[in-house]
Amino acid sequence: MRGRTFMNRYVIIDEAQNLTPKQMKALLTRAGPGTKMVCLGNIAQIDTPYLTETTSGLTYVVNHFRGWPHSGHITLRRGERSRLADQASEVL
């Protein structure tokens, strides 16, 4: 990634909850003119052993970009799979 610049691109970073703050910075600082970056993730699904909901790169980005007029954040309140998947997510 070093030296790379995304020019006029739409970049989607999926599973961002499993990235560290340094990894997120490395990706987001590659954005050149005209580039839009979208970070997707669910902090309840972190499966990297050394990350938590508070140390995840996704949480880091949300907290640091809060209030910047060129960013936005959306939190979805419910799952879209099934009642079974929602229940498993809550009790397991």
C-alpha positions, 0 to 999 in steps of 0.5 A: 500500500505504501506509495499508492494513491487512489484517484477518483475512486470509490473504496469500500473497506469491508469488515473494518472492525477487524482492522487496527487504528494504524491499518485504518490510517494506512488505508484512509491516507491513500485517498487522493482527489475525488476519492470516497472511502466507506468503512463497513463493519460490526463491532459486535463481530470482532474476531481479531484476538487483540482488538476490542470494541474500544480499540478497533480501527472502525471505532477509532475512525468513527470517533476521530471523524465525528464532527468533520463536515465531510464525513458521516456515520450510520448505525443500523439498529437491527440485523437483516438476516433472521430472528435466529441470527439475531438471537444467536448474536445476542446469547452466544 
